[in-house]
């Protein structure tokens, strides 16, 4: 009787639990990414989905989200005024897709299956060849035991066995090589799969939403959240000059990465110059108290350090519609993402909306996206500093690019279709022009030499006087007129007892604070020009002067 009562009690408890559990409608939902806003460090992900709610309490589990999403940044919206959102939270999910690098691994697995099938066929062929070889070896005894063959028949059989054995041995050798090569390929594919699997974080998170619905209804929802430091971009540039005297083409690009553990498939991407993790709170004012280091110190309160609150919440993004004028006189063979990019400028940050959809897997690989293309007027001349380098350099000069709303970044420089090095573009520089070195021009020759007969050293009282003279020659072997900026220098003294004086400079311009001598020379075709300069150094005889 006692056992029967226990069983009835157990059933009753479970029945009550089932009724309570059934009163809440629990459902799993897989959402789709609508678009992402990638910041210099961090990303805001915007998703959408659909669920069927029942009247009363509902619990929604939005699954397969990045484990790195910031809980405090979650924003959830249901498109119905018949639903009350009670709570939103994040929970870890370790039972997601076995391998989130599924696209890469799927391709490798397909390749592995095909390669293993090729290995199976090669082993089958090897078995057939070995059996044929054994059969030939067994039948060679016919030649030894049979006495019925005439000479011609015997020769024919000998030729047959020889040809067949050579053919079979050749196929066995080739098949062995094929098997060895295929085994090596299988090992390489398996290593690559293992490497990808080792990088895969089989962790996900769910966003859990508890809502109360007034009706039974299928409702759309929107979800957004931030992921810090797992995605980002930095600016970079391609600067192209097709030929001298042409305008300069600048392609503004974003080097972007994402390893959020989410797959971005066919989505819209926006790039923001804002900082997702930077506080937007202005620092508060605190008085700056002074105190003396004596017994009065205890009467005066020291100033507290300014308080800067750490901020990891969502970043507000403005929906602005201010277009940027872009020059596009460039003849393009094919279009790029820059042709589909719009620019929103809020005055504090810039957002580039890429009109083309992108698919980006979660990995450590970088992706380059073209943002803007501009065509800028440029001037050209030549630069020579023969004391440091005997070659003459073709220079390109641009006006300041501050009005282009660019960010500072590395630039790859191309001249006449070839890469000629790297430079750095700083739109915030106070310089009026940007100077780019394009190439060494060997058709202009520079030569610098000291004139020994004019370089003398004398002693006057307790001082030493050294006079130095140098001669610099430029020769233009081109068939066109060129402008060359020639640079040399005289020493600069930081010691009052050492005096440096320029005696003669062939009309060169001297910058006194750094000793720079500059000539702007117009050189006609197949002509040369020579510039000389002299300077004198005076210093006490008890001093040894370095850097002469």
Secondary structure as GFF3:
##gff-version 3
##sequence-region A 1 548
A	DSSP	alpha_helix	2	22	.	.	.	ID=ss1
A	DSSP	beta_strand	24	29	.	.	.	ID=ss2
A	DSSP	beta_strand	32	38	.	.	.	ID=ss3
A	DSSP	beta_strand	41	53	.	.	.	ID=ss4
A	DSSP	beta_strand	56	65	.	.	.	ID=ss5
A	DSSP	three_ten_helix	71	73	.	.	.	ID=ss6
A	DSSP	beta_strand	75	78	.	.	.	ID=ss7
A	DSSP	beta_strand	83	93	.	.	.	ID=ss8
A	DSSP	alpha_helix	102	139	.	.	.	ID=ss9
A	DSSP	alpha_helix	141	145	.	.	.	ID=ss10
A	DSSP	alpha_helix	151	199	.	.	.	ID=ss11
A	DSSP	beta_strand	204	213	.	.	.	ID=ss12
A	DSSP	beta_strand	217	241	.	.	.	ID=ss13
A	DSSP	beta_strand	248	258	.	.	.	ID=ss14
A	DSSP	beta_strand	264	272	.	.	.	ID=ss15
A	DSSP	three_ten_helix	295	299	.	.	.	ID=ss16
A	DSSP	three_ten_helix	337	340	.	.	.	ID=ss17
A	DSSP	beta_strand	341	345	.	.	.	ID=ss18
A	DSSP	beta_strand	350	360	.	.	.	ID=ss19
A	DSSP	beta_strand	363	376	.	.	.	ID=ss20
A	DSSP	beta_strand	378	384	.	.	.	ID=ss21
A	DSSP	beta_strand	392	399	.	.	.	ID=ss22
A	DSSP	three_ten_helix	402	404	.	.	.	ID=ss23
A	DSSP	beta_strand	409	415	.	.	.	ID=ss24
A	DSSP	beta_strand	418	425	.	.	.	ID=ss25
A	DSSP	beta_strand	433	441	.	.	.	ID=ss26
A	DSSP	beta_strand	444	450	.	.	.	ID=ss27
A	DSSP	three_ten_helix	452	454	.	.	.	ID=ss28
A	DSSP	beta_strand	456	460	.	.	.	ID=ss29
A	DSSP	beta_strand	463	476	.	.	.	ID=ss30
A	DSSP	beta_strand	482	489	.	.	.	ID=ss31
A	DSSP	beta_strand	499	504	.	.	.	ID=ss32
A	DSSP	beta_strand	509	511	.	.	.	ID=ss33
A	DSSP	beta_strand	516	523	.	.	.	ID=ss34
A	DSSP	beta_strand	527	540	.	.	.	ID=ss35
###
